[in-house]
Amino acid sequence: MKISVIGCGYLGAVHAASMAEVGHEVYGLDVDSTRIATLGRGLAPFHEPGFDEVLSRNVDNGRLHFTTSYDDLDDVDVHFLALGTPQRDDGLGADLSYIDSALDALAPLLKARNGRTTLVVGKSTVPVGTARTIGERLAAIPGVKLVWNPEFLREGFAVEDTLRPDRLVYGVADTADAADEVELLDAVYAPLLALKIPRRVYNYESAELVKVSANSFLATKISFINAISELCDITGADVADVAEAIGMDDRIGRKFLRAGIGFGGGCLPKDLRGLISRAGELGAVDSFAFLRDIDAINTGRREYVVRLARRLLDGELDGRRIAILGAAFKPDTDDVRDSPALDIALKLYSEGARVKVTDPVALGNVRKRYPALHAEESVEDAVRNADLVLLLTEWPEYKQLDPTVLRELASDAKIVDGRNVLDLPAWRAAGWHVEALGRS
């Protein structure tokens, strides 16, 4: 089939390359000409394991094309909308201006083709009710249908999650009268459905809520165990033991119960706040008040680490040398949006600390977005002469660091394990004073 993906940021670029990988002819469109030129050469503009290979292979074999012109999409069967919906500057809600602009440009091209339905498929995360509004707009164009098909990508696993998702969700205007659009989207996803991946057809509103509900629930688990970790610090309990035991309950599960400095990135915080905002607009303020506490617990973890650093440095941050291990909001990505690690680094810098930041892949984005922070290519250079080390992103290579070697480099052997990944006995045996959040 001939497919377009409108919006070639993280979501759209991965989706476009993955749809080409399963055999479709794909046109990726974006207004950012520099990004399009980079993708058109088969080069990834961001770090994502496995994406480089899928991208370059399908550009080279001619199935994947990139453009800035909507005129190139005139003969397309299915258009995917993968536009960003960032948090608005004036509140918690989502900014839908990118979707609105794309629809304005796309609408004149939309038409039934040879008696077949032309399909528009929403991938973006939007406030509940958005798809119904867009669907009503598109319904005025004969032969054009809308399906909302939320994405469930994890950064670091995006290609795998696109090609082998744990479920496919279709949101349609009327589940009793959606045979044409369901059949057409099934044809797009035929290679995935052949793998027996579950597929569910709901109404628009249910499909929209699936994504934000999932992310808000995961955020709730993370903030819950982080709240418990603070009690553990006060009482002498070990949050790793508590998490292990409650995770054995199959009603709860072990995932997302590792205490630390909290979540960040472009999805969980935005989706959580977007759900809070939309619930308020719909009159469900009281029922969702707890999500504000979840958000507050998460952001409070960052200030908690700053207070801990201040205590470890005898109450004075001004002029103290601090090494930050990790800048990305999670490992296996160069994404620094709403990164807890960088938020902490900036707070320390604002209090006069001499901060050095290192990261295996995200330093380019650090230098671009936060030029005031001193970026170091190697852990050794970051740690050299440091009065305090903060491990804030759980990159595998940081878990494997030799504490004896680093002990010789640091001015003072003090480290905060902000992700609870270090072998505490080994580090302490090497002479380090280790503070692991929630651990006795």
C-alpha positions as CSV (number, residue, x, y, z in Angstrom):
1,M,0.0,0.0,0.0
2,K,1.0,3.6,-0.3
3,I,1.2,5.4,3.0
4,S,2.1,8.8,4.3
5,V,3.3,9.7,7.8
6,I,2.8,13.3,8.6
7,G,5.2,14.5,11.3
8,C,8.6,12.9,11.3
9,G,9.7,13.5,14.9
10,Y,10.5,10.5,17.1
11,L,7.1,8.8,16.7
12,G,6.6,9.6,13.0
13,A,10.1,8.7,11.8
14,V,10.1,5.3,13.5
15,H,6.5,4.6,12.3
16,A,7.4,5.5,8.7
17,A,10.5,3.4,8.6
18,S,8.8,0.4,10.3
19,M,5.8,0.5,7.8
20,A,8.4,0.5,5.0
21,E,10.1,-2.4,6.7
22,V,6.9,-4.5,6.5
23,G,6.6,-3.8,2.7
24,H,4.6,-0.6,2.2
25,E,5.7,2.4,0.1
26,V,5.9,5.2,2.6
27,Y,6.2,9.0,2.4
28,G,7.3,10.8,5.5
29,L,6.5,14.5,5.6
30,D,7.7,17.2,7.9
31,V,8.0,21.0,7.7
32,D,11.5,20.8,9.1
33,S,13.6,20.7,5.9
34,T,16.8,20.0,7.8
35,R,15.3,16.9,9.5
36,I,13.8,15.7,6.2
37,A,17.2,16.1,4.4
38,T,18.9,14.0,7.2
39,L,16.2,11.3,7.1
40,G,16.3,11.3,3.3
41,R,20.0,10.4,3.4
42,G,19.1,7.4,5.6
43,L,20.6,9.1,8.7
44,A,18.8,9.1,12.1
45,P,18.4,12.5,13.7
46,F,18.1,11.0,17.1
47,H,19.4,7.9,19.0
48,E,17.1,4.9,19.0
49,P,18.5,1.3,19.1
50,G,17.8,-0.5,15.8
51,F,16.3,2.5,14.0
52,D,19.4,3.4,12.0
53,E,19.4,0.1,10.3
54,V,15.7,0.0,9.5
55,L,15.8,3.6,8.2
56,S,18.9,3.2,5.9
57,R,17.8,-0.1,4.6
58,N,14.4,1.2,3.4
59,V,15.7,4.5,2.1
60,D,18.2,2.4,0.1
61,N,15.7,0.0,-1.3
62,G,13.3,2.8,-2.4
63,R,10.3,2.0,-0.2
64,L,10.9,5.0,2.1
65,H,10.8,8.6,0.9
66,F,10.9,11.9,2.8
67,T,9.4,15.2,1.7
68,T,8.3,18.7,2.8
69,S,5.6,19.0,0.2
70,Y,2.0,17.8,0.6
71,D,1.7,17.6,-3.2
72,D,3.7,14.4,-3.0
73,L,0.9,12.8,-0.9
74,D,-1.8,13.1,-3.6
75,D,-1.9,9.4,-4.5
76,V,-1.8,7.9,-0.9
77,D,-4.2,5.3,0.5
78,V,-3.6,5.9,4.2
79,H,-2.4,9.0,6.0
80,F,-0.9,8.7,9.5
81,L,-0.9,11.8,11.7
82,A,2.1,11.6,14.0
83,L,2.4,15.3,15.0
84,G,3.6,16.4,18.4
85,T,1.1,17.5,21.0
86,P,3.4,19.3,23.6
87,Q,2.1,20.7,26.9
88,R,0.7,24.2,26.3
89,D,2.8,27.1,27.6
90,D,-0.3,28.5,29.4
91,G,-1.4,25.4,31.2
92,L,-1.4,21.6,31.6
93,G,-3.4,20.8,28.4
94,A,-2.0,19.7,25.0
95,D,-1.1,22.1,22.2
96,L,-3.0,20.7,19.2
97,S,-1.8,23.4,16.7
98,Y,0.5,21.0,14.8
99,I,-2.4,18.7,14.1
100,D,-4.6,21.5,13.1
101,S,-2.0,22.9,10.7
102,A,-1.4,19.5,9.2
103,L,-5.2,18.9,8.6
104,D,-5.5,22.3,7.0
105,A,-2.8,21.3,4.5
106,L,-4.0,17.7,4.0
107,A,-7.7,18.3,3.6
108,P,-7.7,19.7,0.0
109,L,-5.9,16.5,-1.1
110,L,-8.3,14.1,0.5
111,K,-10.8,12.2,-1.7
112,A,-12.1,8.8,-2.4
113,R,-9.9,7.0,-4.8
114,N,-11.4,4.6,-7.4
115,G,-14.3,3.9,-5.1
116,R,-12.1,3.0,-2.2
117,T,-12.0,4.7,1.2
118,T,-9.1,7.1,1.9
119,L,-8.1,6.7,5.5
120,V,-6.7,9.2,8.0
121,V,-5.2,7.6,11.1
122,G,-4.3,9.5,14.2
123,K,-1.3,8.3,16.1
124,S,-0.7,11.4,18.3
125,T,-1.7,11.5,21.9
126,V,-4.6,13.9,22.2
127,P,-7.2,15.0,24.8
128,V,-10.3,12.8,24.8
129,G,-12.9,14.2,22.5
130,T,-10.3,15.4,19.9
131,A,-10.8,12.5,17.5
132,R,-14.6,13.0,17.4
133,T,-14.1,16.6,16.4
134,I,-11.6,15.7,13.7
135,G,-13.8,12.9,12.5
136,E,-16.8,15.2,12.0
137,R,-14.6,17.6,10.0
138,L,-13.3,14.8,7.7
139,A,-16.8,13.3,7.4
140,A,-17.7,16.2,5.2
141,I,-15.3,14.9,2.6
142,P,-16.8,12.0,0.6
143,G,-15.0,8.7,1.0
144,V,-12.7,9.8,3.8
145,K,-12.7,8.1,7.2
146,L,-10.8,8.6,10.4
147,V,-9.4,6.0,12.8
148,W,-7.6,6.8,16.0
149,N,-4.8,4.4,16.5
150,P,-2.7,5.3,19.6
151,E,0.9,4.4,19.9
152,F,2.5,2.6,22.9
153,L,6.2,3.1,22.1
154,R,8.9,3.0,24.8
155,E,11.9,5.0,23.9
156,G,14.8,2.6,23.6
157,F,12.4,-0.1,22.2
158,A,10.5,1.9,19.6
159,V,11.2,-0.2,16.6
160,E,10.4,-3.4,18.4
161,D,7.2,-1.9,19.8
162,T,6.1,-0.8,16.3
163,L,6.8,-4.0,14.6
164,R,5.7,-6.3,17.5
165,P,3.3,-4.3,19.7
166,D,1.6,-5.9,22.6
167,R,-1.8,-4.7,21.2
168,L,-3.3,-2.7,18.4
169,V,-6.2,-0.3,19.3
170,Y,-8.5,1.2,16.7
171,G,-10.8,4.0,17.7
172,V,-13.7,4.6,15.3
173,A,-16.8,6.8,15.1
174,D,-19.2,4.0,15.4
175,T,-18.1,0.4,16.2
176,A,-21.2,-1.0,14.6
177,D,-20.5,0.7,11.2
178,A,-16.8,0.8,10.7
179,A,-16.1,-2.2,8.4
180,D,-14.4,-0.1,5.7
181,E,-12.0,1.7,7.8
182,V,-11.2,-1.4,10.0
183,E,-10.6,-3.5,6.9
184,L,-8.2,-0.9,5.4
185,L,-6.2,-0.4,8.6
186,D,-6.1,-4.2,8.9
187,A,-4.5,-4.3,5.5
188,V,-1.8,-1.9,6.7
189,Y,-1.1,-4.0,9.7
190,A,-1.5,-7.4,8.0
191,P,2.1,-8.4,8.7
192,L,1.6,-7.6,12.4
193,L,-1.8,-9.3,12.7
194,A,-0.3,-12.4,11.2
195,L,1.9,-12.6,14.3
196,K,-1.4,-12.9,16.3
197,I,-1.0,-9.5,17.9
198,P,-4.3,-8.7,19.7
199,R,-6.4,-6.0,17.9
200,R,-9.3,-4.2,19.6
201,V,-11.9,-1.8,18.0
202,Y,-13.4,0.8,20.3
203,N,-15.0,4.1,19.9
204,Y,-12.9,7.2,19.5
205,E,-13.1,8.2,23.2
206,S,-12.0,4.8,24.5
207,A,-9.0,4.7,22.2
208,E,-7.9,8.2,23.2
209,L,-8.2,7.3,26.9
210,V,-6.2,4.1,26.6
211,K,-2.9,5.8,26.0
212,V,-3.1,8.5,28.6
213,S,-4.7,6.1,31.2
214,A,-1.8,3.7,30.7
215,N,0.9,6.3,31.1
216,S,-0.9,7.9,34.1
217,F,-1.2,4.5,35.8
218,L,2.5,3.8,35.3
219,A,3.3,7.3,36.6
220,T,1.2,6.4,39.7
221,K,3.2,3.3,40.4
222,I,6.5,5.2,40.1
223,S,5.4,8.0,42.4
224,F,4.0,5.5,44.9
225,I,7.2,3.7,45.4
226,N,9.1,6.9,45.5
227,A,6.8,8.1,48.3
228,I,7.5,4.8,50.1
229,S,11.2,5.3,49.6
230,E,11.1,8.6,51.5
231,L,9.5,6.7,54.5
232,C,12.3,4.1,54.1
233,D,14.9,6.8,54.4
234,I,13.2,8.1,57.6
235,T,12.6,4.7,59.2
236,G,15.6,2.6,58.1
237,A,13.6,0.3,55.9
238,D,15.0,-0.8,52.5
239,V,12.8,0.2,49.6
240,A,14.3,-2.5,47.4
241,D,13.0,-5.1,49.9
242,V,9.6,-3.5,50.1
243,A,9.3,-3.3,46.3
244,E,10.4,-6.9,45.9
245,A,7.8,-8.2,48.3
246,I,4.8,-6.2,47.1
247,G,5.8,-6.9,43.5
248,M,5.2,-10.6,44.2
249,D,1.5,-9.9,44.5
250,D,0.3,-10.6,41.0
251,R,-2.3,-7.9,41.3
252,I,0.5,-5.4,41.6
253,G,3.5,-6.8,39.7
254,R,7.2,-5.8,40.0
255,K,7.5,-3.5,37.0
256,F,7.8,0.3,37.7
257,L,8.5,-0.3,41.4
258,R,12.1,0.7,41.5
259,A,12.6,3.8,43.6
260,G,14.7,6.7,42.3
261,I,14.5,10.3,41.1
262,G,11.3,9.8,39.2
263,F,10.1,9.9,35.6
264,G,10.6,12.4,32.8
265,G,10.7,12.5,29.0
266,G,8.2,13.7,26.5
267,C,5.3,11.3,27.3
268,L,4.6,10.4,30.9
269,P,4.7,14.0,32.4
270,K,2.8,15.5,29.4
271,D,0.2,12.7,29.3
272,L,-0.4,12.8,33.1
273,R,-0.8,16.6,33.1
274,G,-3.0,16.4,29.9
275,L,-5.3,14.0,31.6
276,I,-5.5,16.3,34.7
277,S,-6.4,19.2,32.4
278,R,-9.0,17.4,30.3
279,A,-10.6,15.9,33.4
280,G,-10.9,19.4,34.8
281,E,-12.5,20.7,31.6
282,L,-15.0,17.9,31.7
283,G,-16.0,18.5,35.3
284,A,-14.2,15.5,36.9
285,V,-11.8,17.7,39.0
286,D,-12.3,15.9,42.3
287,S,-11.9,12.4,40.9
288,F,-8.5,13.3,39.4
289,A,-7.1,15.4,42.1
290,F,-4.8,12.5,43.1
291,L,-3.0,12.8,39.8
292,R,-1.8,16.3,40.9
293,D,-0.2,14.6,43.9
294,I,1.4,12.0,41.7
295,D,2.9,14.8,39.6
296,A,4.0,16.7,42.7
297,I,5.7,13.6,44.2
298,N,7.6,13.1,41.0
299,T,8.9,16.6,40.6
300,G,9.6,16.7,44.4
301,R,12.1,13.9,44.0
302,R,14.4,16.2,42.1
303,E,14.4,18.8,44.9
304,Y,14.9,15.9,47.4
305,V,18.2,15.0,45.6
306,V,19.3,18.6,45.7
307,R,18.7,18.7,49.5
308,L,20.6,15.4,49.8
309,A,23.6,16.8,47.8
310,R,23.6,19.9,50.0
311,R,23.7,17.8,53.2
312,L,26.5,15.6,51.8
313,L,28.5,18.8,51.1
314,D,28.1,20.2,54.6
315,G,25.3,22.5,53.7
316,E,27.2,24.5,51.0
317,L,26.8,24.0,47.2
318,D,28.5,27.2,46.1
319,G,31.8,26.4,44.4
320,R,31.6,22.6,45.0
321,R,32.5,20.3,42.2
322,I,29.6,17.8,41.3
323,A,29.7,15.1,38.6
324,I,26.4,14.1,37.0
325,L,26.3,10.7,35.4
326,G,23.5,10.7,32.9
327,A,21.6,13.4,31.1
328,A,19.0,11.5,29.1
329,F,15.7,11.0,30.9
330,K,16.3,7.2,30.6
331,P,18.9,4.9,29.0
332,D,19.0,4.0,25.3
333,T,17.9,7.4,24.2
334,D,19.3,10.9,23.6
335,D,16.0,12.5,24.7
336,V,16.6,15.1,27.3
337,R,13.0,16.5,27.4
338,D,11.9,17.0,31.1
339,S,15.0,15.0,32.2
340,P,15.1,14.6,36.0
341,A,18.9,14.4,35.7
342,L,19.2,17.7,33.9
343,D,16.7,19.4,36.1
344,I,18.8,18.4,39.2
345,A,21.9,19.6,37.4
346,L,20.4,23.0,36.7
347,K,19.1,23.4,40.2
348,L,22.7,22.6,41.6
349,Y,24.2,25.0,39.0
350,S,21.8,27.8,40.0
351,E,23.1,27.5,43.6
352,G,26.7,28.0,42.5
353,A,27.9,24.4,42.1
354,R,30.5,23.6,39.4
355,V,28.6,20.9,37.6
356,K,30.0,18.5,35.0
357,V,27.5,16.3,33.1
358,T,28.3,13.2,31.1
359,D,26.2,10.8,29.1
360,P,26.9,8.1,26.5
361,V,24.7,9.7,23.7
362,A,22.8,12.8,24.9
363,L,25.7,15.3,25.2
364,G,24.8,16.9,21.8
365,N,21.4,17.8,23.1
366,V,22.8,19.0,26.4
367,R,25.1,21.4,24.6
368,K,22.3,22.6,22.4
369,R,19.7,23.1,25.0
370,Y,21.7,23.8,28.2
371,P,25.0,25.5,27.1
372,A,25.6,26.7,30.7
373,L,26.2,23.1,31.8
374,H,29.8,21.8,31.3
375,A,29.5,18.6,29.2
376,E,32.3,15.9,29.5
377,E,32.7,13.1,27.0
378,S,34.0,10.5,29.6
379,V,33.0,9.5,33.1
380,E,36.6,9.8,34.1
381,D,36.8,13.4,33.1
382,A,33.5,14.2,34.8
383,V,34.5,12.5,38.1
384,R,38.0,13.8,38.2
385,N,38.4,16.1,41.3
386,A,34.6,15.9,42.1
387,D,33.4,16.5,45.6
388,L,30.3,14.5,44.9
389,V,29.0,12.2,42.2
390,L,25.3,11.8,41.3
391,L,24.3,8.8,39.2
392,L,21.0,9.9,37.7
393,T,20.4,7.9,34.5
394,E,20.7,4.1,34.7
395,W,22.9,3.5,31.6
396,P,24.3,-0.1,31.7
397,E,27.8,1.1,31.5
398,Y,27.3,3.1,34.7
399,K,26.2,0.0,36.5
400,Q,29.5,-1.6,35.5
401,L,31.8,1.2,36.6
402,D,34.9,0.2,38.7
403,P,34.5,1.9,42.1
404,T,38.2,1.5,42.9
405,V,39.3,3.3,39.7
406,L,36.9,6.1,40.2
407,R,37.9,6.4,43.9
408,E,41.4,7.5,42.7
409,L,39.9,10.3,40.5
410,A,37.3,11.9,42.9
411,S,38.3,14.5,45.4
412,D,35.9,13.0,47.9
413,A,34.4,9.5,47.6
414,K,30.7,10.4,47.9
415,I,28.1,9.2,45.5
416,V,24.3,9.3,45.3
417,D,22.7,6.4,43.5
418,G,19.6,8.1,42.2
419,R,18.4,5.0,40.3
420,N,19.2,2.3,42.8
421,V,21.4,0.3,40.4
422,L,24.8,0.1,42.0
423,D,26.3,-2.8,43.9
424,L,26.3,-1.1,47.3
425,P,28.6,-3.5,49.2
426,A,31.2,-3.3,46.4
427,W,31.2,0.5,46.3
428,R,31.3,0.8,50.0
429,A,34.1,-1.7,50.2
430,A,36.1,0.5,47.7
431,G,35.8,3.4,50.2
432,W,32.8,5.2,48.8
433,H,30.1,6.8,51.0
434,V,27.0,5.8,49.1
435,E,23.5,7.2,49.5
436,A,20.9,5.1,47.6
437,L,17.4,6.5,47.7
438,G,15.3,4.6,50.2
439,R,18.0,2.0,51.0
440,S,19.2,1.5,54.5
